[in-house]
Amino acid sequence: MIKISVKWGKELFKEVEWEDSELVLDLKVKLYTLTNVLPEKQKLIYKGTVLKDDVNQISMKIGNVKVVLTKGCCIHVNGLG
């Protein structure tokens, strides 16, 4: 499991949990509960690549994430150095 922080507009949601086996789509559903941006309208971007809904985070080798920026329908995932 990793924990991410989500910055959306002026709000910051700390320590959103993302289990190893959960898909990107599962994360989008969690983010929907926080941001009210429908999962199908979200675009998650990590290191310049759009994340596919059917991939889990462990296969992408994403560690704990410093900030996920949510602006409109795009969410940028930035890893910790």
Steps between C-alpha positions, in 0.01 A plus 500: 500500500611854427363829625449802281398859558252661265499873436186614323437870465573644842433174684757243611396143580776322691587131508259352245574127513559302180537124552756310291237289329263789425470622145532858380122491459466424873710807579280709271193385695668607826591837348140542385382482861738788581474718189163416337683459167350187340753217451437494124581873486829464689835467329781385730848589380823362650838614367337622178309176437121464523424212736272227362197402707579127499852523648581468871745730675750230596558408135582866430755507785357818648624565852340732753380806316565851613213681325228417252388822336138502393402780268186463295506140387878447493684355797878508499674238715845609615720242671730573790861531392 
